[in-house]
Amino acid sequence: MAVARAHLFPISVSEHDVSSSFLGSSPRVWRFFFACPCHARIKRTHLLTTAVYTEGVSITRSVQRRERMEPESDDITILNERIRREQSKRDVSRAPVVDSEEADKYIQLVKEQQRRGLQKLKGERVGKENGQFSYKVDPYTLRSGDYVVHKKVGIGRFVGIKLDVPKDSSNPIEYVFIEYADGMAKLPVKQASRMLYRYNLPSESKRPRTLSKLSDTSIWERRRIKGRVAIQKMVVDLMELYLHRLKQKRPPYPKSPGMAEFEAQFSYEPTPDQKQAFIDVEKDLTERETPMDRLICGDVGFGKTEVALRAIFCVVSAGKQAMVLAPTIVLAKQHFDVITERFSKYPNIKVGLLSRFQTTAEKEKHLRMIKHGDLDIIVGTHSLLGNRVVYSNLGLLVVDEEQRFGVKQKEKIASFKTSVDVLTLSATPIPRTLYLALTGFRDASLISTPPPERVPIITHLSAYNKEKIISAIKFELGRGGQVFYVLPRIKGLEEVMEFLECSFPDVEIAIAHGKQYSKQLEETMDRFAQGEIKILICTNIVESGLDIQNANTIIIQEVQQFGLAQLYQLRGRVGRADKEAHAYLFYPDKSLLSDQALERLSALEECRDLGQGFQLAERDMGIRGFGNIFGEQQTGDVGNVGIDLFFEMLFESLSKVEEHRLISVPYQSVQFDININPHLPSEYINYLENPMEIISEAEKSAEEDIWSLMQFTENLRRQYGKEPYSMEVLLKKLYVKRMAADLGITRIYASGKTVIMRTKMNKKVFKLITDSMASDIIRNSLVFEENQIKAELLLELPREQFLNWVFQCLAELHASLPALIKY
C-alpha cells in the first residue's frame, strides 16, 4: 500500500528533507511564492494550537501578526464555495442515476411531447414559423413609443412605419423606424417582422435601463448570451427533476369493473375535450408505470371536477387513499359535499374533511382514521400537508388551484410528485405550471369547450360609480338572482355594508372573509348557497370553485388591486347556469393606476369569450412578476432581453436539448502529464492521525465525485487546519483530475507554450461552456480543434504555475456544468 501511494502522496519523514526540499531556511523562498500571482492570495502561516498544524512554527511574530489579518481565500476554498453555492440551488436528492440509453429515450419523449403540446396549447401570441414557435411581433400592432428588441442589435424604441424609397429602386416601400441610443434605424417591414420582438419586462416598469447602440452591438450580444446560458441551466434542472420522477415506479392500477356504473352517474353529456381528458387520465393510471403528474386546464364550470372524481374512483377502488387539496376552506367544503354525494352509493368508501372548523377531538379522530386507513378520501386545505398527517396508503393527490398555495406548500406538493400520482386542476395555471405543460415536461389536458348551455359573461369596466352599482344590483335582484360584491381587503367591507343596507333596506346582506370564526363563515356560505342571503360582501375567499347557480352578477371594487388570474377566477363565479351573467369591474381614477394595472384590465376585457383562461394565463406571464416562474435569480436575465425573446430562446433550447449533452469519463482514465511531487513536512505528518488512511480517503473521494472531494478537503481543514503548500499542490492534482473527468477530458499536457486538453465534448458544448465563463482572459485563450481544447500562453510555465493555470481553467469550465446534460 505504501509503495502504491508513494507516487501520489510522497511523504518524507527525514527532518533534513523537510527543511531543505520544502520549507527552506531562506526568506527568499517565501518571497518567491508571494511574487507569483498564482500564489499571492495563499496564506502561508496559521494560528498555532495543539490541534492545528502550523506552518513555520519558529516564526512566532509572523504568526501573531497574521492572526490579526483578515483570513484570505485560497484557490481550493474559492472553488469549494462555488460548488456549495451551486449545490444549494439544486436538490441533491433529485440527481438521477441515468444511463445514456434512458436519457436518449427521455429526450425523444420530451421533443415529441413538446411538438404536440405546443401545437395544442399554444397561446394566441405564439406564431408558427418553420416548425418553430415564435414570439416575434407584428410591426403593425406596435404603437409609437413601444419598446422593441431586435435580435441582433438590441433594445430600441418604435417610432412608426413610413413609406421610403430604397437605394436600388424608385418604388417606395414601407419601413419600420426604430430609435436607438446613438441614432435611428430603418428596416423594411418584411425584415422587421422576422427580427423584432416586443420588449416586456417582468416588473411594473416597462422602461428598459438603456437603449442599445447601433455602433456597438457587443454589449447586447453579451446580454443575449447571458440570457441563453440562464435558460440552458433552467432546462437542465427541469430535465433532472422529471427524469427522477420517471425513474419512480408503481404498478399500473387495474381497470375498475365498477367504473362504467360510476361514470353513468354524471348527469351531463361530456364535451369532446372532457372525454379526451377522461381518456388521458385513465391511461396515466392504468397503462403507465410512472406516477402521473397531469395538469387539467379548463375554464371555470367546464367540468374539471368530474375528471378528478373518476381518477379518485380508480385509485380508491384499488385500495389506495386519495387526498383532495383546496386553497380555501370554502372550496374544500364544497369539494367534500360534491364527493360525499357522488360516493354515497358506495358505503365501503369513507370520505372525510379535515379543517379548522373542527374541534380538537374531531381533528384527532380524523388523523387516527387517516393513519389507520379508515378514511379513503381525505379533503382539506394546506393542513393536509402538515407533519401530523400520516397516510396509510396514499395513491393520489388532487390539487385544486395550485397557484393559491404558498411557497412552502408548493414545495411539499412537489415532494409528493415523485412518489404518488398527482392531478392538478386549474383554470389559470401558475405560469410555471403553464410553462411545464407547454414544453413537454409535464402532461396536460386542455378543456376549452364550454358546456352547451353556457353563455359568455358580459364584462363592464369603468370608474367607480355608486349609481351603476345600485342599478346592477337592482337588475339582478329583479330577476330573482344573487350578487357577489368583492373587495381586495377586509378593511372596507363594513363601509360597503352600510351603503348597501341604506340602498336595499329589505334585502338580506351578509359579509364573508377568512378572518371570521369558522362556524360563522360556514353558516354564511351555506345560507348564501341556499338563496337566503341575496348579496354577499366578501374578499377573494370566494375566488376558487364556489358553484352557486343563482348568483349571476359580481361587482369587484378596487379592481387594480387584484392579479389577472384572480380577476379571471372571480369573474368565473357567475355565469354557471344558462342565465346571462354580468361582471362589473370598478377602478378609481385612472390617473392613479400603474401601467401594469391598466394592461391587466384591458387583457381581461379582450378575453370575454368562454374558454380563454389559458390564453389569459399566457398574457399574465408577460404582465405580472416573473420571479415565481423560474425563481428570482432568472428575473435579471429576462430583463436583459425581454420576456418574448426569452421565451423564444427557451423553446429553441428545448428543441435542441440533445446538442448540449456532455458525457463524463471515468476518473481513473484521466491522464495529467505533470511531474510535480512535493514532499510533506514532517510537522504536518505528525499532526495527521493516520497519514496513509487520509491519503487513501482523498483519492477515493476524488474518484467518487467533486462534492465528495470538496467535503473531504473541508473536513481535513476543519480537523487539522490549513494544509501546507505541498499538501495543497497534491489536493489540486486531485481536483484537476476530478474536474477533467466531469468535463469529459481524458488527457492534459503542455507542449511548449501550448496547453492541450483532449476531450469528448463537441464544439457546441464547448461554445456554451465558454460563453458562460466569467473570466475573459481564460475564455479568450481557449480554442477548440479536433476534439482538443487548446490554450496558447505567453510563455512556457514552470510546473507549479502550470498546475495552477490548469486548476483555474478547469474551475472556470466546471462552473458551466449546470447548463449541460451530464449523461
N, C-alpha and C positions, 0 to 999 in steps of 0.2 A: 504493500500500500504506500509506504513512504517513498519508494522509488517511483511508483506511478504518479504520485502527486508532485514530485520534486520539480518536474519541468514547469508545472503551472504555478506553484507557490514555493519556490526555493527558500528554505529557511536556514540562515546562518546562525549558529549558536556561538561562534567564536567572537569574543569581545573585540579582537583586532579587526575582523572583517566588518563588524557593525560600524566602528568608528571611522575606518578608512574608506569602506566602499559606499557607505550611505551618509552617515551623519557628518563626518569630517570635522576637523578642528578649526578650519579656517573660516572666518566670517564671509570670505569671498564666495564660498559655495552658496550661502544663503542669499547673497546679493544677486548671484546669477539666477536663482529661482525667481526672485521678485522682479528681475528685469524682464523676464519672459512674459509677454502679455497673456499667454495661456494660463499662467500661474499667479497672476497679480492678485486675484481675488482670494487665493487659498490661504487660510490661517495656519501658521506653522507651529504655534505654541498654544497650549491649553491649560486650563486650571489643573493644578497638581493636587490630587487627593489619593487616598489609598485605593479607591475603587476604580479610578480612571487613569488610563495610560496618559502620560505627559511627555511630549517630545521635547528634548533639550532640557533635561532635569536640572542641569547645572546653571542654567541662565535664569536665576531666581528673579532678578529685577525685571527682565524682559517679560516673564510670566505675569508679574504683578501689574506691569504697565498694560499688558494686553487684556487683563481681567476688566479693566475699566473701559476698554473699547467696545463698540457695538459688535456683536457677532456677525461674521461675514459668511455668505453662502458660497460653497464650492460648486463645481460643475455637477457633481452627482446629486447634491441636495436640490439644486435648481431643477434637474430632471425629475427627481422623485416627487417634488412638489407639483410639477406639471402633470405627472401620471396620476397622482392622488386627486388633483382637481378634476381631471378628465373622468376618472373613475367615479367620483362622487356625483357627476351629472348622469351617469348611467347606472342602471340597476344591475349589479354584478351577477345576481342570481339568474337573470334572464339570458345571459350569454349562452346560446345553444351549442351543443356539440353536433355539428352538421358535417356530413361528408359532401364532396363535390357533386356527386350524383343527385343527392337530395336537394342541394342548392339549385342545380340546373332545373329540376322538376318544378321547384317553387318559383323560380324566376319566370319560367314559361307560363305557369299558372297566373302569376301576377299580371304579366303582359296581356294574357287573354282576358282576364277579368277587367283589366284597365280598358281594353278596347270595347268590351261590352258595356262596362259601367259608364264610361264617358259618353258613349253613344246614347245610352238610356237615360242618364241622369244629368246630362249637361245643362247648365243654367242658360238662360236666354242671352247672356253676354258672351258666351263662348261660341266662336265661329269655327267652321271646319276649313282646314287648309292643308292640302296634300296629305290627308290621312292624319295630320296632327291637329291638336286643338289649340286655337289661338285666341288671345285676349286683345288683339290689335283693335284700334278704334277706327270707326268710320269717320273720316275728316269732316263730313257734312253734319255730323252730330255735335261737333265742337262749337263752343261759344267763345267769342273774343275774351281773352284773359285767362282761359283754361290752361292749366299746366300739362305739358305732354312730355313723353320720353321718346327720343329717337334711339334705336337700339345701338347705333354706332357713335353717335355724337353726345347724347346725354339729355339733360333736362332743359326744356325751353318753354317759352310762353306763346301760346297760339294767338296770332294776330287776326288772321282771316284768310279767305280764299278769294283770289282776284285773277282776272284774265291778264296774261302777259305773253309777249311774243318770244319764243325760244330763239337762240342764236342761229340755228341751222334751218329756220323755217320762217315763212311770212304769215302763217296762220296762228292766231293767238290760242293758247290753251290755258286751262285753269291751274293755278299754282297755290300751294299752301305756304303761307308766310309765317315763319316762327322766329321769335326774338330770343337771342342768346346773350350771354354776359358781354360779349365783345362784338356783337353785330347781328344782322338779320340774315336768315337763310330762307331760300325758297325751294320748294320741292313740287314736282308735278303731282297732281292728286293721286294718280295711279301708284306712284312710288311711295307717297306718304301713307297710303292705305296698307302697304306691305311693311312699313318700318315704324309707324307711330303707335304709341300706347298712351292711354290716359294716365296721368300721374295722380294716383290716390295714395293717401297716407293713412297709416293705422291710427293716428291720433286725430284730435279735433281739428288741428290746424292743417289746412291743405297747402300751405305755402312751403315750398322747399327752402332749405337753408340758403342755397345759392343756385343761380343758373349756371349751366356748363359753358365752357368756352369753345368756340369753333376752332380757334387757333391751337388749342392744346387738348386733345381728347384722351391723353394718358391718365388723367385723374379719374375721368369717367370710367375708363377701362378697368382701373384698379377697383373701383366701387362695384362694377358689374361682376368681376372675378370673385370678390369677397362674398357677394350675394350667392353666386353659383356654388362656392365651396360650402357655405352655410346650408344651402339646400341639400347638397350631397350628404352632409352629415346627418341631416334630418331623415333622409330616405333610408340610410343605413340603420339608424336607430330603430325606425319603424320595422324594417325588414327583420332585424334581430328579435324584436318583440313578438312579431307574428310568426316567425319561424319557430320560436319557443312554444307558442300556442299550438302550432301544427304538429309539434312533436308529442304533445299530450294525447293520450289515447283513452277512449272509453268505448265499450261495446255499443253498437247501434241499438236503439230502442226497438222493441218488437212492435209491429203494426197492431194496434188495439182492435179487436173484433167489435168493440162497442163504439168505435169512432163514428160509424155511419149513423147510429142512433143519436149520438151526441150532436152531430152536425145538423140533423133533421130538426133539432130544437130551435135553430136560428130562423127567426120569423121573417127575414128579408131575403130577397134574391141577391146573391153576391154579385158585385160588379166584376168585370173581367180582370181588373188589377187585383182585386181581393182574392179571386180564385188563384191567380198566379202566386200571390203571397202565401196562400194556404199550401200550395204545392212546394214552394221554396222551403218553407219551414219544415214540412213533413219530410222532405228529402234530407235536410240538415240533420234531423233527429233519427231517422230510420235507416239511412243509407250511408252516412259518414261515420268514421271512427274518431274524428277530431271534434272537440267541443264546438258547438255553434256559437257564433258571435254575429248576429244579424241585426241590422237596422231596418225597422219598418217605418218608412217615412210616408205619412199620409196626413192630409188636411184634417182639421177638426170635424168629427162626425162622419168620417169616411170609412169607419169600420176597422180600425187598428186593434181595438179591444177583442174583437172576435178572433183575430189571428192569434192573439195571446192565449185566449181561452182554450183553443184547440191544442196549442202547444202544451199548456198546463195539463190537459186531459191525457195526452200521450205520455207525458212523464210520470204523472201520478198513477196512471194505470199500470205502469211498470214497477210500482213500489217505491218511487223516489219522492222526495219533498220538492215543492215549488215555492219560491219566495216572490212576492209582488211588492215592488218598492215604489212608493209615490212621494213627491216632494212636499205635499201638504197633507194635514190630517183630513181636511175636507175631501180631497181626492181619494185618499186611502179608504175613507169610509164609503165613498161611492163605489170604488172597486170591490170592497168587501160585500156590499149589498148585491152588486151585479153577480159576483162569483157565487155567493151563497144561494141566490135564486137559481142560477144556471145549474149548480150541482146539487140542488135539493132532491133530485130523483136518485141520487147516489148516496145512500145513508152511510156507506163504508168510508166515504171521503169526507174528512173533517176539515173545516175551514176556520181559521182564527184571525183575529185582528189584534195587533199589538200597538197601543197608542198611549199618549199621555192623558187621554180621557179616563183611563182605567185606574182603579185603586191599586195600591201596592200588592195586595193579596191577589187581585186578578192578574197582574203582571207576572208575579211569581208562578202562579198556576200555569200561565201560558208558556213561560220559559221552560218549566219542567216538561210540559207536553211536547214542546218542540224538540227538546233534548232526547226524550224517550221515543220520539217518532209517532206520538199520538195525534199530532196535527199534520195533515198532508199539505195543506195550502196555507201559507202564512202571509198576511197582508199588513203593511205598515209603512211608517216613514223611516228616516235615517236611523231610528233606534234599532232597526233590524240589523244594522251593520256593527252594532256595539259588541264589545268583547264578551258580554254576559250571554249573548245569544249563541247557543251551541246547537248546531243542526245534527240530526241523527243520520240523515242520508240525503243531503241536498243534491238535486239534479238540475234544477232550472232556476234562473234568476230573470225576472221580468222587470225592466226598469222603465218607468214612465217619465217622460220629460227630464232626461238626464241633465240638461243644461241648468236646471233649477237647483242642483245639489252643489255643495261647497267643494273646495279643492280636496279636503281630506276624505270626504265621502266618495268623490270620483276616484281617488287613489284606491280606496277599499273596493269599489266596484271593479276597477281594473284588475285587482288581485284575484277576484273571483273568475275572471275571464280565462285563466289558464287551467282551471280545474272543473268548472261547471258550464253548462250551456247557458248562453245569455241572449236575451231578446230585448232590444231597446226600441221603445215606441216614442216617436216624436213627430210633431207637425212642423216644427222649425228646429232642426238639429243644431247643436252647438257647432260652430264652424269646424272644429277639429273632427267631429264625428262625420260631418258632411264631406270633409276632405278625404277622410279614410274611405268613405263609401265611393267617392269619385275615382279613387286611384287603385282599387283592387286589393287593398289591404284588409278590407272588411266587406262582407256580403251585405247587400242592401236590396230591399224590395220597395218599390215606389207605388203607392196607391194614389193616383191622381184623378181617377174618375169619380165624380160626385154621385151619390145615390140619386135615382131618377126624380125623386120628389123635391130635392133641394133646389132652392133659388138663391142667386147671389145676394150678399149683404150690401146694402146701399151705404156708402161711407160719406159722411158730411164732415168737412174740415173747415173750421172757422175760428175767429177770435171769440173769446168768452162773451156770452150774451145771455142774460137771465130770461129774456122773453123767448128766445129759441129753446131754452131748456124746458120752460113751462109748456110750450107748445108741443114739444116732442113727447113729454110725459103724458099730456092730455090725450094725444093721438093714440098712444099705446094702451093707456087705461081704457080709452073709449072703445077699443076693440077686444076688451077683456084680457089683455096681456099683462105682463110684469116687466119691471125695469131694473137693470143694474146701474148704479151710479158709483163710478170708481175714481178714487183719488190716490196719488202716489204715497201719501203718508197718513199715519193715524191722526196727526195734528190737522185739523180742518174738517174732520168728519162731523163733529158736533155742530159746527157752524153751518154746514150744508143741511144737517138735520133740521135746524131751526128754520132755515129758509124754505125747505120743502114742507114742513109742518104748517107754516103760515100759508103757503100756496095751496096745499092739499090737506085741509084740516080733517077730512073724513076718511083719509086713506091710511091703511096700516103701513108704517115705515119702520125699518129696523137698521141697526148698524152691525157690521161683522168685520173683525180683524183678528190677527193672530195672537194678540196680547190678552184677549178675553179669557175668562175662565172656560175650561174645556166644556163643561156641561152647557154653559150659556151659549157658546159658539155652536155646539152641536144642535141645540134646540132651535136656534135662529135659522140655521141652514135647513133643518127639517121642515120648519114652518114655511120657509120660502119655497122649498121644493113641493110642499103640499098646496101652495097657492094662497095661503092665509096672509102672508106678507106680500104686498104689491110692489114696494120699492125697497131695494136693498142697497144701502150706502156702505161701501166696503173698500178695502185696499185690494192689492192684486192677489190676495189669498184665493180669489175665485178664478185666477188666470188659467189654471190647468184642469181640463177634464170634466168640469161640472156640467152636467147634462140636464137642463131644465127646459123642456119643450115649449112651455108657455111664455118664457122670457124672450122677447124678440126686439127689445130696444136696449142699447147700452150707451151710457153717457160717460165719457172719460175726460176728466178735468186735468189741467196742467200736463197736457199730453207730451210736452217736451221732456218731461222727467223720466219717461219710460223708454226702454230699449225697443228696437224694431221688432225683435222676436216676441217681447212681452205684449206689445200693441197688437200684433197679429193674433196671439193667443187670446187676448182679452176680447178682441172683436169676434173671435170664434165661439164665444159663449152664447151668442144669439144666432138665429137662423138655423136652429137644429131641426125644425119641423118644416111644414110646407108653406108657412106664412112668410111674407116678405119682411126681412129684418132690417133694422137701421142701427148704424154705429155713428154716434156724434162725437167727434174729437175736437176739444176746445183747448186753445192755447192762449197765453197772454199776448200782450203787444209783440208783434213780430220783430220789432227792433231789439227786443230782449233775448231773442233766440240765437243760439250759435249756428254756424253753417251746418254742423253735423245734425243738429235737431231739425233744421229745415229740410235737409236731404232725407232724413228718416220719414218725415211726413209726406213728402212728395212720392217717395218709393211706395208707401202704403196706399196712397191714392191710385197709383198706377196698377197695383196688384189687386184690383177689385174682383176679378174673376175668381171662381172657385178653383181650388187645387193649386194655388200659386205659392203656397207656403215654402215649397222647395226653392223656387226661383227667388223668393224673398230672402231666404237664408243666405243664398248666394250673394245677393245685394248687400245684406247685412255684414258679410265678411269684409267688404271693402269700406264699410262706413264706421263700424264700431271698433273698439280696441283690439289690436292684433295679438296682444300678449297671451290671451287664453287659447290661442290656436296652437302655436308651436312653442310656447314658453317665452318669457320676457327677453332672453338673450337674442332671439331672432328679430325682435322688433326693429332694432337699428339696421339690420341688413335689409329688411323690407323697405325701410325709409330711404335707403340708399338708391333703390331702383324703382320704387313704387310697387303697389300690390299687383297690378295687372301683369307687368313684365315678370315679377317674382313668381306668379302662378304659372305663367307660360314656361319659365325656366324649370319650375318644379315638374310639370308634366313631361318636359323634354328629358329631365334627369331620370324620371321613372321609366320612360320608354327605352332609354339606353343604359339601363341599370347594370346589365351584364358586362358592359365595356369597362367598368371600374372595379373589376374583381382582382384581388391580389392574393396569390397562393403563397403561403409561407413555406419555408424549408425547415427540415429538422435542424435543431441546434448543433448537433454533432457534425453535420455536413458542412458547416461554415468554416472556411479557411481564412485566417487572418495572418498574413505574412508580415510579422514584425518581430524582430529579435530584441526583446526587452524583458529581462527577468531580474528585477532588482531584489536585493536581499532584505528581509525584515529585520529590524533592530531587535537585539536580544531583550531589551527592556520591555518591548511590546509583547514579545513571545512569552515572557514571564507573567505578564498580566492575563494572557489568554488561558482559560482553564484547561482547554483541550485543543491545542492548535490544529492537529490533524483532523479532528472531527469538524471543527469550524470550517476548515478548508474544503472538506468533502461536502459539507452542507451548502457552502457558497456555490460550488459547481452544480449541485443538484437543483438549487433554487433557480439558477440561471437556465438550466435545462428545461425547467417546468414552464415558466413564463416571466414576463417583465414585472408583473405585480409581485410574484414570489421573491424575485431578486431585490425589488425595492424594499419589501418587508424585511428580508434578511439583513440588508445594509442598515436599515433604521434600527433594527434590534441590536445589531452589532455595536452601533454607535451609542445606543442607549445604555448598553451594559458596560462597554469598555471605553467610551469617549471617542473623540475623532481619531481615526486611524492615522499612522504616519504616512508620509508621502509614498513610500514604496508599496504599502498596502493599497493606497488609493489607486496607484497605477494598475495593480493586479485586479482590483474591482472594475476599473474602467475597461480592461480587456474583456471581462465577463459581460459587461453592459454592451460593448461593441458587438460581440458575437450574438448576444440575445436580440438586440435591435436589428441586426443584419438578418437573422433568421426570420423575424416577424415581417421584414420588408422583402423577403424572397431573394436576398443577396447571398450568393454562395461563396464568393471569394473577394477579399480586399487586399490590394497590394499597391506598391508605388513603383513607378518606372521613371527614374529621374525626378523631374518636377511634376509629373502627372500621377494623380491618384486614380486607380481604376477599380471599379466595383462591378463584378459580374452579377447579373440579376435575371430573375424570371419574370419581372414585371413588364408590361407592354408600354408603348410610348404614350398612350392616353392616360394611363395610370401615373406615369412619370410627370406628365403635364399637370394633372390635377394636384399631385403632391407638391410640385414646385410652385404652382400658383398660390397654394395656401401657406407657403413658408413665410415666416416673419422676417428672416434675415435676407436682405437684398444682396449682401456680399456673398453668402454661400449660394443663393439661388443663381446669381449671375455667373458663378464659376462652374456650374454644372451643365453638362450636355449629355444627350442620350444617343448612343451609336451602337447598333447591332447588339442588343441585349447587354450593353455595358453603360454604366454611368461613369463619366469621366470628369475630372476637375484638373484644370491647368493652373498650377500655383506659380507665384512669382519666383520662388526659389525652392531648392530641394531641402526639405525639413529634416532636422535631427529626429532620432527615433521618438523621443518623448513628445516633442512638438507634433510629430506626425500622428501619434496616438491621440493627442488632444484635439487635433483638427478633425480626425475621423470621428471621434466621440461627439463633437459639436455638430458635425454634418449629419450624422445618423440621428442625433437627438432632434434636429430640425425636421428631417424626413419622417421620423417616427411620430412626430406630433400630428401628422396628417392622416394617420391610420383611421381615426374615427370616421373619415369621409369615404372609406373604402370597404368593400365587401371582402371579408377575410376568410373565404373558404372556397 
